[in-house]
Amino acid sequence: METSLAFTIIAGALTLLGLFKFLAPKKFNENAMGELHQEAINPAAAIRAALGGVVLTVALIAFMSRDLGQAEANTILCAIGTGLVTTITFVLLNKVRGFATEIPVPPLVLLGTLSIIAFTSISDDTSTVSSELQPEIVSPDVYRVLFEDENIKVIEVEHEPGESDDFHGHHPMTWYAVQGGTLEMTAEDGSVNVVEIKTGQIGRPLQGQVHKAKNVGDTKFKAILFEEK
């Protein structure tokens, strides 16, 4: 499953759950715990409403993570999945420790399903790039390998004014601008984005994107790429 879809599903489900806890905490407690002592109804509702706020917070994190790159999305998905499994474990331990007489099955099924979605959406597809799309192969006049071993590849990039490379991809990498400039970045889907890069700037772009770059400035652009393997 694509990470964007996974985040959308997780955010939607947790939003509904969080709103139910926040807007109808007494009803939620009644469904989960049965009839409470009169003096415990309001304190229990206050705690349940606060828990609803926590669930809504996680939903918001998931919603705002929909457009992250694969590496960043993997980290958030792993954190959400681990958090959901931890929550399920603590709920089950309540019965083992004698704090609850019954296990709330529907919420646990929901949380379990969301944790499966989170973990199965984690992908390492961006860790490799086919040889046909490596920049030094498709555009050897722009990219030059300075060093390479089994762990890292260091590439020098030089774009003369008006010069463009061909569509290519990268291993996960960090770049350093030796001489800044203005680049026109074109994605594989045809979308274009112009970026201003300053001398000395360091960046870590979204991974797994096939793109090409053109120097639309008046001076040479030069950078060093540190690609992980």
N, CA and C atoms as a LAMMPS dump frame, in Angstrom:
ITEM: TIMESTEP
0
ITEM: NUMBER OF ATOMS
687
ITEM: BOX BOUNDS ff ff ff
-5.0000000000000000e+02 5.0000000000000000e+02
-5.0000000000000000e+02 5.0000000000000000e+02
-5.0000000000000000e+02 5.0000000000000000e+02
ITEM: ATOMS id mol type element x y z
1 1 1 N 0.842 -1.188 0
2 1 2 C 0 0 0
3 1 3 C 0.882 1.245 0
4 2 1 N 0.537 2.257 -0.8
5 2 2 C 1.281 3.497 -0.827
6 2 3 C 1.196 4.202 0.525
7 3 1 N 2.282 4.847 0.906
8 3 2 C 2.311 5.484 2.219
9 3 3 C 1.257 6.585 2.338
10 4 1 N 1.002 7.319 1.256
11 4 2 C -0.007 8.389 1.308
12 4 3 C -1.385 7.82 1.63
13 5 1 N -1.737 6.703 0.997
14 5 2 C -3.027 6.065 1.262
15 5 3 C -3.062 5.521 2.684
16 6 1 N -1.959 4.919 3.127
17 6 2 C -1.905 4.374 4.486
18 6 3 C -2.114 5.482 5.522
19 7 1 N -1.435 6.613 5.335
20 7 2 C -1.59 7.731 6.263
21 7 3 C -3.032 8.255 6.25
22 8 1 N -3.64 8.3 5.07
23 8 2 C -5.017 8.786 4.967
24 8 3 C -5.986 7.881 5.717
25 9 1 N -5.833 6.568 5.553
26 9 2 C -6.695 5.608 6.254
27 9 3 C -6.506 5.715 7.762
28 10 1 N -5.255 5.739 8.195
29 10 2 C -4.96 5.83 9.631
30 10 3 C -5.523 7.124 10.215
31 11 1 N -5.302 8.235 9.496
32 11 2 C -5.8 9.53 9.982
33 11 3 C -7.32 9.536 10.064
34 12 1 N -7.994 9.01 9.052
35 12 2 C -9.454 9 9.047
36 12 3 C -10.031 8.164 10.172
37 13 1 N -9.496 6.95 10.355
38 13 2 C -10.015 6.055 11.392
39 13 3 C -9.768 6.63 12.788
40 14 1 N -8.561 7.144 13.02
41 14 2 C -8.248 7.692 14.338
42 14 3 C -9.019 8.981 14.614
43 15 1 N -9.324 9.742 13.572
44 15 2 C -10.136 10.949 13.755
45 15 3 C -11.529 10.59 14.255
46 16 1 N -12.152 9.583 13.642
47 16 2 C -13.482 9.147 14.081
48 16 3 C -13.445 8.629 15.513
49 17 1 N -12.424 7.813 15.825
50 17 2 C -12.297 7.278 17.169
51 17 3 C -12.054 8.383 18.187
52 18 1 N -11.155 9.319 17.842
53 18 2 C -10.845 10.41 18.758
54 18 3 C -12.035 11.325 19.006
55 19 1 N -12.8 11.614 17.937
56 19 2 C -13.983 12.462 18.094
57 19 3 C -15.038 11.793 18.968
58 20 1 N -15.222 10.485 18.801
59 20 2 C -16.189 9.757 19.619
60 20 3 C -15.793 9.839 21.096
61 21 1 N -14.489 9.63 21.367
62 21 2 C -14.011 9.708 22.743
63 21 3 C -14.181 11.116 23.314
64 22 1 N -13.908 12.134 22.482
65 22 2 C -13.932 13.516 22.954
66 22 3 C -15.348 14.062 23.09
67 23 1 N -16.212 13.767 22.105
68 23 2 C -17.554 14.347 22.092
69 23 3 C -18.554 13.553 22.922
70 24 1 N -18.347 12.261 23.05
71 24 2 C -19.295 11.435 23.815
72 24 3 C -18.546 10.516 24.773
73 25 1 N -17.772 11.088 25.693
74 25 2 C -16.964 10.249 26.58
75 25 3 C -17.793 9.379 27.519
76 26 1 N -18.939 9.899 27.976
77 26 2 C -19.776 9.092 28.874
78 26 3 C -20.34 7.884 28.149
79 27 1 N -20.781 8.068 26.904
80 27 2 C -21.3 6.964 26.107
81 27 3 C -20.209 5.934 25.833
82 28 1 N -19.012 6.416 25.529
83 28 2 C -17.89 5.515 25.264
84 28 3 C -17.58 4.689 26.509
85 29 1 N -17.553 5.332 27.671
86 29 2 C -17.272 4.621 28.91
87 29 3 C -18.362 3.603 29.223
88 30 1 N -19.597 3.976 28.936
89 30 2 C -20.709 3.059 29.181
90 30 3 C -20.588 1.817 28.316
91 31 1 N -20.212 2.014 27.032
92 31 2 C -20.046 0.87 26.134
93 31 3 C -18.862 0.001 26.537
94 32 1 N -17.796 0.647 27.03
95 32 2 C -16.575 -0.087 27.346
96 32 3 C -16.599 -0.716 28.732
97 33 1 N -17.221 -0.025 29.703
98 33 2 C -17.121 -0.472 31.098
99 33 3 C -18.451 -0.749 31.762
100 34 1 N -19.557 -0.5 31.05
101 34 2 C -20.853 -0.714 31.665
102 34 3 C -21.237 0.449 32.572
103 35 1 N -22.155 0.221 33.472
104 35 2 C -22.637 1.282 34.355
105 35 3 C -21.616 1.584 35.437
106 36 1 N -21.283 2.854 35.585
107 36 2 C -20.321 3.282 36.583
108 36 3 C -21.032 3.861 37.805
109 37 1 N -20.317 3.898 38.925
110 37 2 C -20.826 4.57 40.109
111 37 3 C -21.023 6.046 39.776
112 38 1 N -22.077 6.656 40.308
113 38 2 C -22.437 8.024 39.961
114 38 3 C -21.277 9 40.146
115 39 1 N -20.501 8.827 41.227
116 39 2 C -19.399 9.749 41.494
117 39 3 C -18.229 9.563 40.535
118 40 1 N -18.191 8.431 39.82
119 40 2 C -17.065 8.156 38.919
120 40 3 C -17.361 8.551 37.478
121 41 1 N -18.628 8.872 37.181
122 41 2 C -19.006 9.129 35.785
123 41 3 C -18.248 10.314 35.193
124 42 1 N -18.285 11.457 35.866
125 42 2 C -17.64 12.651 35.324
126 42 3 C -16.11 12.554 35.301
127 43 1 N -15.447 12.105 36.37
128 43 2 C -13.987 11.959 36.294
129 43 3 C -13.552 11.001 35.183
130 44 1 N -14.293 9.889 35.025
131 44 2 C -13.956 8.932 33.974
132 44 3 C -14.161 9.545 32.597
133 45 1 N -15.22 10.36 32.465
134 45 2 C -15.482 11.031 31.191
135 45 3 C -14.379 12.029 30.863
136 46 1 N -13.885 12.737 31.882
137 46 2 C -12.811 13.704 31.664
138 46 3 C -11.548 13.004 31.165
139 47 1 N -11.224 11.882 31.754
140 47 2 C -10.042 11.122 31.319
141 47 3 C -10.239 10.614 29.895
142 48 1 N -11.439 10.109 29.596
143 48 2 C -11.728 9.58 28.259
144 48 3 C -11.653 10.682 27.214
145 49 1 N -12.15 11.887 27.53
146 49 2 C -12.092 13.004 26.59
147 49 3 C -10.645 13.405 26.32
148 50 1 N -9.815 13.388 27.366
149 50 2 C -8.398 13.711 27.187
150 50 3 C -7.728 12.674 26.289
151 51 1 N -8.087 11.406 26.479
152 51 2 C -7.546 10.351 25.616
153 51 3 C -7.985 10.559 24.168
154 52 1 N -9.203 11.086 24.007
155 52 2 C -9.675 11.402 22.661
156 52 3 C -8.793 12.449 22.007
157 53 1 N -8.337 13.437 22.803
158 53 2 C -7.429 14.45 22.286
159 53 3 C -6.101 13.865 21.851
160 54 1 N -5.607 12.871 22.6
161 54 2 C -4.357 12.202 22.23
162 54 3 C -4.528 11.457 20.908
163 55 1 N -5.649 10.761 20.761
164 55 2 C -5.914 10.024 19.517
165 55 3 C -6.006 10.988 18.337
166 56 1 N -6.663 12.133 18.531
167 56 2 C -6.77 13.137 17.472
168 56 3 C -5.399 13.708 17.117
169 57 1 N -4.525 13.813 18.094
170 57 2 C -3.168 14.3 17.826
171 57 3 C -2.423 13.348 16.9
172 58 1 N -2.531 12.045 17.167
173 58 2 C -1.885 11.052 16.302
174 58 3 C -2.497 11.09 14.907
175 59 1 N -3.814 11.28 14.843
176 59 2 C -4.489 11.388 13.545
177 59 3 C -3.958 12.573 12.758
178 60 1 N -3.739 13.696 13.44
179 60 2 C -3.214 14.891 12.782
180 60 3 C -1.795 14.657 12.269
181 61 1 N -0.979 13.966 13.059
182 61 2 C 0.384 13.642 12.621
183 61 3 C 0.342 12.791 11.351
184 62 1 N -0.538 11.788 11.341
185 62 2 C -0.666 10.933 10.165
186 62 3 C -1.124 11.732 8.951
187 63 1 N -2.098 12.613 9.156
188 63 2 C -2.632 13.406 8.043
189 63 3 C -1.557 14.319 7.451
190 64 1 N -0.753 14.934 8.309
191 64 2 C 0.272 15.863 7.845
192 64 3 C 1.496 15.153 7.273
193 65 1 N 1.551 13.827 7.395
194 65 2 C 2.695 13.052 6.889
195 65 3 C 2.434 12.449 5.516
196 66 1 N 1.28 12.747 4.915
197 66 2 C 0.895 12.088 3.66
198 66 3 C 1.859 12.348 2.508
199 67 1 N 2.505 13.509 2.474
200 67 2 C 3.36 13.873 1.351
201 67 3 C 4.846 13.731 1.659
202 68 1 N 5.173 13.028 2.725
203 68 2 C 6.582 12.836 3.057
204 68 3 C 7.24 11.885 2.067
205 69 1 N 8.555 12.003 1.933
206 69 2 C 9.306 11.045 1.142
207 69 3 C 9.286 9.677 1.804
208 70 1 N 9.689 8.648 1.051
209 70 2 C 9.575 7.28 1.543
210 70 3 C 10.349 7.067 2.842
211 71 1 N 11.591 7.579 2.902
212 71 2 C 12.398 7.355 4.102
213 71 3 C 11.75 7.973 5.334
214 72 1 N 11.282 9.213 5.202
215 72 2 C 10.64 9.886 6.333
216 72 3 C 9.311 9.221 6.684
217 73 1 N 8.56 8.824 5.645
218 73 2 C 7.278 8.152 5.878
219 73 3 C 7.477 6.833 6.608
220 74 1 N 8.534 6.099 6.255
221 74 2 C 8.823 4.831 6.927
222 74 3 C 9.003 5.038 8.43
223 75 1 N 9.717 6.102 8.794
224 75 2 C 9.963 6.377 10.214
225 75 3 C 8.665 6.663 10.956
226 76 1 N 7.807 7.503 10.366
227 76 2 C 6.54 7.854 11.013
228 76 3 C 5.62 6.638 11.094
229 77 1 N 5.547 5.856 10.012
230 77 2 C 4.697 4.663 10.01
231 77 3 C 5.159 3.658 11.061
232 78 1 N 6.466 3.48 11.171
233 78 2 C 6.997 2.561 12.183
234 78 3 C 6.656 3.041 13.586
235 79 1 N 6.762 4.359 13.811
236 79 2 C 6.446 4.918 15.124
237 79 3 C 4.962 4.74 15.448
238 80 1 N 4.092 5.021 14.468
239 80 2 C 2.647 4.878 14.696
240 80 3 C 2.296 3.412 14.936
241 81 1 N 2.846 2.516 14.101
242 81 2 C 2.565 1.09 14.269
243 81 3 C 3.016 0.576 15.626
244 82 1 N 4.213 0.979 16.043
245 82 2 C 4.731 0.558 17.35
246 82 3 C 3.876 1.108 18.479
247 83 1 N 3.451 2.379 18.338
248 83 2 C 2.596 2.977 19.36
249 83 3 C 1.261 2.269 19.485
250 84 1 N 0.675 1.882 18.347
251 84 2 C -0.607 1.176 18.37
252 84 3 C -0.469 -0.206 19.012
253 85 1 N 0.597 -0.913 18.68
254 85 2 C 0.823 -2.234 19.28
255 85 3 C 1.053 -2.1 20.781
256 86 1 N 1.778 -1.067 21.189
257 86 2 C 2.01 -0.828 22.621
258 86 3 C 0.688 -0.557 23.345
259 87 1 N -0.182 0.233 22.714
260 87 2 C -1.494 0.525 23.307
261 87 3 C -2.312 -0.752 23.468
262 88 1 N -2.325 -1.592 22.435
263 88 2 C -3.055 -2.862 22.499
264 88 3 C -2.521 -3.714 23.639
265 89 1 N -1.192 -3.773 23.762
266 89 2 C -0.567 -4.588 24.812
267 89 3 C -0.981 -4.103 26.199
268 90 1 N -0.987 -2.791 26.408
269 90 2 C -1.352 -2.253 27.716
270 90 3 C -2.82 -2.526 28.045
271 91 1 N -3.688 -2.443 27.02
272 91 2 C -5.11 -2.74 27.255
273 91 3 C -5.283 -4.194 27.654
274 92 1 N -4.586 -5.104 26.987
275 92 2 C -4.675 -6.527 27.329
276 92 3 C -4.124 -6.794 28.729
277 93 1 N -3.073 -6.067 29.104
278 93 2 C -2.492 -6.245 30.435
279 93 3 C -3.432 -5.789 31.541
280 94 1 N -4.376 -4.887 31.217
281 94 2 C -5.351 -4.459 32.226
282 94 3 C -6.147 -5.64 32.753
283 95 1 N -6.514 -6.558 31.855
284 95 2 C -7.264 -7.749 32.289
285 95 3 C -6.356 -8.705 33.061
286 96 1 N -5.127 -8.872 32.59
287 96 2 C -4.18 -9.755 33.271
288 96 3 C -3.904 -9.261 34.692
289 97 1 N -3.836 -7.944 34.85
290 97 2 C -3.532 -7.358 36.16
291 97 3 C -4.765 -7.197 37.03
292 98 1 N -5.934 -7.562 36.5
293 98 2 C -7.158 -7.502 37.279
294 98 3 C -7.823 -6.149 37.299
295 99 1 N -7.393 -5.222 36.417
296 99 2 C -7.988 -3.897 36.386
297 99 3 C -9.262 -3.854 35.556
298 100 1 N -9.482 -4.874 34.736
299 100 2 C -10.673 -4.938 33.888
300 100 3 C -11.166 -6.373 33.825
301 101 1 N -12.473 -6.53 33.731
302 101 2 C -13.051 -7.87 33.663
303 101 3 C -13.255 -8.343 32.226
304 102 1 N -13.342 -7.397 31.286
305 102 2 C -13.544 -7.752 29.884
306 102 3 C -12.56 -6.986 29.011
307 103 1 N -12.3 -7.573 27.842
308 103 2 C -11.42 -6.93 26.868
309 103 3 C -12.284 -6.214 25.832
310 104 1 N -12.075 -4.908 25.609
311 104 2 C -12.855 -4.166 24.604
312 104 3 C -12.432 -4.568 23.183
313 105 1 N -13.118 -5.531 22.627
314 105 2 C -12.702 -6.121 21.348
315 105 3 C -12.736 -5.142 20.172
316 106 1 N -13.846 -4.395 19.935
317 106 2 C -13.889 -3.525 18.733
318 106 3 C -12.739 -2.528 18.637
319 107 1 N -12.422 -1.782 19.721
320 107 2 C -11.292 -0.85 19.609
321 107 3 C -9.966 -1.546 19.327
322 108 1 N -9.766 -2.716 19.936
323 108 2 C -8.515 -3.438 19.717
324 108 3 C -8.419 -3.957 18.292
325 109 1 N -9.541 -4.381 17.725
326 109 2 C -9.542 -4.821 16.324
327 109 3 C -9.179 -3.648 15.415
328 110 1 N -9.751 -2.481 15.693
329 110 2 C -9.448 -1.288 14.898
330 110 3 C -7.973 -0.925 14.998
331 111 1 N -7.455 -0.859 16.223
332 111 2 C -6.059 -0.497 16.409
333 111 3 C -5.127 -1.537 15.803
334 112 1 N -5.495 -2.812 15.917
335 112 2 C -4.688 -3.871 15.321
336 112 3 C -4.649 -3.77 13.807
337 113 1 N -5.794 -3.469 13.199
338 113 2 C -5.861 -3.312 11.747
339 113 3 C -5.01 -2.138 11.29
340 114 1 N -5.082 -1.031 12.021
341 114 2 C -4.289 0.149 11.657
342 114 3 C -2.8 -0.112 11.818
343 115 1 N -2.418 -0.88 12.829
344 115 2 C -1.001 -1.198 13.004
345 115 3 C -0.493 -2.063 11.85
346 116 1 N -1.325 -2.988 11.376
347 116 2 C -0.949 -3.824 10.226
348 116 3 C -0.765 -2.952 8.987
349 117 1 N -1.69 -2.004 8.783
350 117 2 C -1.578 -1.083 7.64
351 117 3 C -0.281 -0.287 7.736
352 118 1 N 0.049 0.18 8.939
353 118 2 C 1.265 0.978 9.115
354 118 3 C 2.515 0.169 8.789
355 119 1 N 2.605 -1.039 9.358
356 119 2 C 3.818 -1.834 9.169
357 119 3 C 3.96 -2.358 7.738
358 120 1 N 2.852 -2.749 7.127
359 120 2 C 2.935 -3.31 5.767
360 120 3 C 3.139 -2.231 4.707
361 121 1 N 2.979 -0.953 5.078
362 121 2 C 3.198 0.139 4.119
363 121 3 C 4.632 0.638 4.139
364 122 1 N 5.413 0.142 5.091
365 122 2 C 6.83 0.516 5.141
366 122 3 C 7.551 -0.168 3.994
367 123 1 N 8.33 0.594 3.247
368 123 2 C 8.992 0.057 2.064
369 123 3 C 10.434 0.525 2.01
370 124 1 N 11.279 -0.309 1.422
371 124 2 C 12.671 0.086 1.202
372 124 3 C 12.969 0.216 -0.28
373 125 1 N 11.912 0.474 -1.062
374 125 2 C 12.101 0.563 -2.51
375 125 3 C 13.032 1.688 -2.919
376 126 1 N 13.172 2.723 -2.072
377 126 2 C 13.993 3.866 -2.448
378 126 3 C 15.467 3.666 -2.115
379 127 1 N 15.828 2.498 -1.577
380 127 2 C 17.209 2.301 -1.173
381 127 3 C 18.119 1.975 -2.347
382 128 1 N 17.577 1.636 -3.493
383 128 2 C 18.381 1.289 -4.647
384 128 3 C 17.888 2.027 -5.879
385 129 1 N 18.796 2.204 -6.809
386 129 2 C 18.471 2.833 -8.078
387 129 3 C 19.02 1.945 -9.181
388 130 1 N 18.228 1.697 -10.204
389 130 2 C 18.692 0.856 -11.304
390 130 3 C 19.868 1.528 -11.992
391 131 1 N 20.761 0.719 -12.537
392 131 2 C 21.962 1.258 -13.17
393 131 3 C 21.629 2.167 -14.339
394 132 1 N 20.495 1.898 -15.01
395 132 2 C 20.113 2.714 -16.159
396 132 3 C 19.752 4.139 -15.77
397 133 1 N 19.387 4.367 -14.491
398 133 2 C 18.957 5.689 -14.053
399 133 3 C 19.986 6.396 -13.181
400 134 1 N 21.154 5.795 -12.992
401 134 2 C 22.163 6.462 -12.183
402 134 3 C 22.663 7.698 -12.925
403 135 1 N 22.787 8.84 -12.237
404 135 2 C 23.081 10.105 -12.919
405 135 3 C 24.374 10.095 -13.714
406 136 1 N 25.42 9.454 -13.175
407 136 2 C 26.701 9.443 -13.892
408 136 3 C 26.657 8.591 -15.158
409 137 1 N 25.624 7.742 -15.259
410 137 2 C 25.463 6.92 -16.458
411 137 3 C 24.685 7.676 -17.529
412 138 1 N 23.574 8.321 -17.115
413 138 2 C 22.717 9.006 -18.096
414 138 3 C 23.275 10.371 -18.506
415 139 1 N 24.045 11.006 -17.607
416 139 2 C 24.582 12.341 -17.914
417 139 3 C 26.032 12.45 -17.446
418 140 1 N 26.937 11.719 -18.104
419 140 2 C 28.346 11.729 -17.667
420 140 3 C 29.03 13.083 -17.836
421 141 1 N 28.472 13.978 -18.659
422 141 2 C 29.056 15.3 -18.834
423 141 3 C 28.722 16.231 -17.669
424 142 1 N 27.747 15.831 -16.853
425 142 2 C 27.33 16.65 -15.708
426 142 3 C 27.776 16.031 -14.384
427 143 1 N 27.722 14.713 -14.275
428 143 2 C 28.011 14.004 -13.03
429 143 3 C 29.31 13.212 -13.161
430 144 1 N 30.169 13.333 -12.16
431 144 2 C 31.438 12.61 -12.168
432 144 3 C 31.667 11.989 -10.797
433 145 1 N 31.892 10.669 -10.761
434 145 2 C 32.11 9.956 -9.502
435 145 3 C 33.52 10.235 -9.001
436 146 1 N 33.611 10.8 -7.804
437 146 2 C 34.905 11.098 -7.198
438 146 3 C 35.407 9.958 -6.333
439 147 1 N 34.471 9.252 -5.712
440 147 2 C 34.843 8.142 -4.821
441 147 3 C 33.659 7.197 -4.694
442 148 1 N 33.956 5.907 -4.568
443 148 2 C 32.882 4.919 -4.395
444 148 3 C 33.42 3.686 -3.698
445 149 1 N 32.659 3.183 -2.716
446 149 2 C 32.933 1.889 -2.118
447 149 3 C 31.61 1.184 -1.878
448 150 1 N 31.588 0.18 -1.025
449 150 2 C 30.364 -0.595 -0.827
450 150 3 C 29.319 0.152 -0.004
451 151 1 N 29.687 1.269 0.617
452 151 2 C 28.76 1.992 1.492
453 151 3 C 28.317 3.344 0.953
454 152 1 N 29.159 4.017 0.182
455 152 2 C 28.86 5.387 -0.226
456 152 3 C 29.441 5.685 -1.602
457 153 1 N 28.816 6.633 -2.275
458 153 2 C 29.326 7.122 -3.553
459 153 3 C 29.308 8.644 -3.513
460 154 1 N 30.47 9.255 -3.822
461 154 2 C 30.601 10.703 -3.823
462 154 3 C 30.636 11.177 -5.273
463 155 1 N 29.71 12.08 -5.629
464 155 2 C 29.571 12.52 -7.018
465 155 3 C 29.699 14.036 -7.097
466 156 1 N 30.472 14.498 -8.065
467 156 2 C 30.573 15.923 -8.338
468 156 3 C 29.588 16.292 -9.446
469 157 1 N 28.852 17.38 -9.237
470 157 2 C 27.859 17.847 -10.204
471 157 3 C 28.257 19.233 -10.691
472 158 1 N 28.268 19.42 -12.007
473 158 2 C 28.549 20.73 -12.577
474 158 3 C 27.559 21.023 -13.699
475 159 1 N 26.745 22.054 -13.5
476 159 2 C 25.782 22.503 -14.506
477 159 3 C 26.207 23.878 -15.026
478 160 1 N 26.599 23.951 -16.281
479 160 2 C 26.86 25.246 -16.883
480 160 3 C 25.53 25.963 -17.115
481 161 1 N 25.544 27.296 -17.24
482 161 2 C 24.291 28.015 -17.512
483 161 3 C 23.585 27.461 -18.747
484 162 1 N 22.305 27.135 -18.589
485 162 2 C 21.512 26.587 -19.684
486 162 3 C 21.648 25.095 -19.87
487 163 1 N 22.552 24.459 -19.135
488 163 2 C 22.794 23.023 -19.311
489 163 3 C 21.757 22.208 -18.53
490 164 1 N 21.334 21.091 -19.131
491 164 2 C 20.347 20.205 -18.518
492 164 3 C 20.87 18.778 -18.529
493 165 1 N 20.545 18.027 -17.504
494 165 2 C 20.87 16.603 -17.51
495 165 3 C 19.654 15.812 -17.966
496 166 1 N 19.775 14.49 -18.004
497 166 2 C 18.669 13.637 -18.412
498 166 3 C 17.974 13.06 -17.177
499 167 1 N 16.799 12.489 -17.375
500 167 2 C 16.054 11.911 -16.258
501 167 3 C 16.899 10.852 -15.55
502 168 1 N 16.915 10.928 -14.229
503 168 2 C 17.726 10.022 -13.435
504 168 3 C 17.14 9.901 -12.029
505 169 1 N 17.705 8.999 -11.236
506 169 2 C 17.302 8.836 -9.844
507 169 3 C 18.532 8.77 -8.962
508 170 1 N 18.328 8.794 -7.671
509 170 2 C 19.443 8.778 -6.721
510 170 3 C 19.196 7.746 -5.632
511 171 1 N 20.292 7.22 -5.105
512 171 2 C 20.221 6.528 -3.829
513 171 3 C 19.91 7.585 -2.761
514 172 1 N 19.465 7.181 -1.565
515 172 2 C 19.307 8.172 -0.492
516 172 3 C 20.6 8.971 -0.351
517 173 1 N 20.494 10.273 -0.328
518 173 2 C 21.725 11.063 -0.382
519 173 3 C 21.572 12.405 0.321
520 174 1 N 22.737 13.024 0.55
521 174 2 C 22.829 14.395 1.043
522 174 3 C 23.694 15.173 0.053
523 175 1 N 23.292 16.411 -0.272
524 175 2 C 24.08 17.205 -1.197
525 175 3 C 24.591 18.474 -0.528
526 176 1 N 25.718 18.964 -1.053
527 176 2 C 26.329 20.21 -0.574
528 176 3 C 26.616 21.089 -1.788
529 177 1 N 26.112 22.327 -1.773
530 177 2 C 26.289 23.239 -2.898
531 177 3 C 27.622 23.975 -2.772
532 178 1 N 28.562 23.633 -3.663
533 178 2 C 29.852 24.316 -3.686
534 178 3 C 29.686 25.707 -4.286
535 179 1 N 28.87 25.802 -5.32
536 179 2 C 28.539 27.083 -5.944
537 179 3 C 27.055 27.08 -6.26
538 180 1 N 26.323 27.956 -5.623
539 180 2 C 24.876 27.962 -5.761
540 180 3 C 24.401 28.429 -7.121
541 181 1 N 23.088 28.305 -7.325
542 181 2 C 22.501 28.725 -8.587
543 181 3 C 21.01 28.501 -8.597
544 182 1 N 20.425 28.651 -9.767
545 182 2 C 18.985 28.466 -9.942
546 182 3 C 18.744 27.267 -10.84
547 183 1 N 18.034 26.272 -10.311
548 183 2 C 17.784 25.046 -11.058
549 183 3 C 16.296 24.879 -11.336
550 184 1 N 15.994 24.421 -12.531
551 184 2 C 14.631 24.068 -12.907
552 184 3 C 14.513 22.55 -12.821
553 185 1 N 13.757 22.068 -11.859
554 185 2 C 13.62 20.63 -11.621
555 185 3 C 12.344 20.119 -12.286
556 186 1 N 12.485 19.117 -13.129
557 186 2 C 11.344 18.54 -13.828
558 186 3 C 11.156 17.095 -13.37
559 187 1 N 9.987 16.781 -12.822
560 187 2 C 9.68 15.433 -12.362
561 187 3 C 9.254 14.56 -13.536
562 188 1 N 9.196 13.277 -13.279
563 188 2 C 8.842 12.321 -14.325
564 188 3 C 7.435 12.551 -14.847
565 189 1 N 6.551 13.097 -14.007
566 189 2 C 5.175 13.357 -14.437
567 189 3 C 5.036 14.678 -15.195
568 190 1 N 6.148 15.383 -15.401
569 190 2 C 6.119 16.628 -16.155
570 190 3 C 6.018 17.883 -15.312
571 191 1 N 5.786 17.756 -14.029
572 191 2 C 5.685 18.932 -13.163
573 191 3 C 7.047 19.596 -13.028
574 192 1 N 7.045 20.935 -12.973
575 192 2 C 8.282 21.713 -12.963
576 192 3 C 8.332 22.578 -11.71
577 193 1 N 9.507 22.637 -11.113
578 193 2 C 9.704 23.456 -9.912
579 193 3 C 11.062 24.143 -10.009
580 194 1 N 11.091 25.454 -9.863
581 194 2 C 12.34 26.212 -9.908
582 194 3 C 12.815 26.458 -8.477
583 195 1 N 14.074 26.114 -8.21
584 195 2 C 14.613 26.251 -6.856
585 195 3 C 15.877 27.107 -6.877
586 196 1 N 15.998 27.945 -5.871
587 196 2 C 17.198 28.755 -5.665
588 196 3 C 18.056 28.057 -4.61
589 197 1 N 19.282 27.723 -4.98
590 197 2 C 20.182 27.039 -4.06
591 197 3 C 21.368 27.957 -3.781
592 198 1 N 21.616 28.225 -2.501
593 198 2 C 22.691 29.136 -2.119
594 198 3 C 24.001 28.378 -1.92
595 199 1 N 25.097 29.056 -2.162
596 199 2 C 26.413 28.476 -1.913
597 199 3 C 26.536 28.085 -0.444
598 200 1 N 26.993 26.871 -0.217
599 200 2 C 27.123 26.367 1.148
600 200 3 C 25.885 25.686 1.677
601 201 1 N 24.803 25.704 0.909
602 201 2 C 23.559 25.086 1.362
603 201 3 C 23.683 23.569 1.339
604 202 1 N 23.053 22.923 2.297
605 202 2 C 23.044 21.463 2.401
606 202 3 C 21.599 20.988 2.374
607 203 1 N 21.34 19.908 1.683
608 203 2 C 19.967 19.404 1.601
609 203 3 C 19.917 17.894 1.5
610 204 1 N 18.74 17.379 1.791
611 204 2 C 18.488 15.946 1.652
612 204 3 C 17.139 15.812 0.959
613 205 1 N 17.135 15.63 -0.367
614 205 2 C 15.886 15.657 -1.129
615 205 3 C 15.024 14.435 -0.882
616 206 1 N 13.754 14.522 -1.326
617 206 2 C 12.871 13.368 -1.272
618 206 3 C 13.45 12.248 -2.114
619 207 1 N 13.396 11.031 -1.586
620 207 2 C 13.987 9.9 -2.288
621 207 3 C 12.965 9.25 -3.228
622 208 1 N 13.481 8.476 -4.168
623 208 2 C 12.62 7.7 -5.044
624 208 3 C 11.974 8.483 -6.157
625 209 1 N 12.448 9.704 -6.416
626 209 2 C 11.862 10.522 -7.462
627 209 3 C 12.784 10.551 -8.675
628 210 1 N 12.233 10.204 -9.833
629 210 2 C 12.97 10.33 -11.092
630 210 3 C 12.758 11.756 -11.587
631 211 1 N 13.837 12.442 -11.922
632 211 2 C 13.744 13.852 -12.283
633 211 3 C 14.92 14.237 -13.165
634 212 1 N 14.897 15.464 -13.661
635 212 2 C 16.056 16.041 -14.337
636 212 3 C 16.163 17.492 -13.922
637 213 1 N 17.367 18.053 -14.085
638 213 2 C 17.617 19.418 -13.639
639 213 3 C 18.248 20.238 -14.76
640 214 1 N 17.878 21.508 -14.831
641 214 2 C 18.448 22.441 -15.797
642 214 3 C 18.882 23.704 -15.067
643 215 1 N 20.079 24.17 -15.374
644 215 2 C 20.578 25.403 -14.788
645 215 3 C 19.987 26.573 -15.562
646 216 1 N 19.048 27.276 -14.951
647 216 2 C 18.399 28.419 -15.608
648 216 3 C 18.974 29.744 -15.115
649 217 1 N 20.083 29.666 -14.359
650 217 2 C 20.732 30.885 -13.887
651 217 3 C 21.821 31.348 -14.84
652 218 1 N 22.568 32.366 -14.42
653 218 2 C 23.612 32.953 -15.27
654 218 3 C 25.01 32.474 -14.91
655 219 1 N 25.129 31.673 -13.847
656 219 2 C 26.44 31.198 -13.414
657 219 3 C 26.432 29.677 -13.288
658 220 1 N 27.638 29.114 -13.256
659 220 2 C 27.764 27.661 -13.106
660 220 3 C 27.231 27.22 -11.739
661 221 1 N 26.532 26.08 -11.734
662 221 2 C 26.1 25.465 -10.477
663 221 3 C 26.991 24.254 -10.226
664 222 1 N 27.483 24.142 -9.013
665 222 2 C 28.35 23.021 -8.672
666 222 3 C 27.976 22.49 -7.299
667 223 1 N 27.912 21.161 -7.189
668 223 2 C 27.554 20.537 -5.911
669 223 3 C 28.247 19.193 -5.764
670 224 1 N 28.299 18.713 -4.541
671 224 2 C 28.83 17.384 -4.235
672 224 3 C 27.699 16.558 -3.635
673 225 1 N 27.475 15.374 -4.178
674 225 2 C 26.437 14.467 -3.691
675 225 3 C 27.098 13.339 -2.899
676 226 1 N 26.51 13.015 -1.77
677 226 2 C 26.976 11.896 -0.948
678 226 3 C 25.848 10.865 -0.927
679 227 1 N 25.927 9.888 -1.815
680 227 2 C 24.874 8.89 -1.948
681 227 3 C 25.157 7.668 -1.089
682 228 1 N 24.156 7.248 -0.31
683 228 2 C 24.258 6.036 0.485
684 228 3 C 23.908 4.831 -0.379
685 229 1 N 24.386 3.676 0.011
686 229 2 C 24.068 2.453 -0.729
687 229 3 C 23.335 1.459 0.158
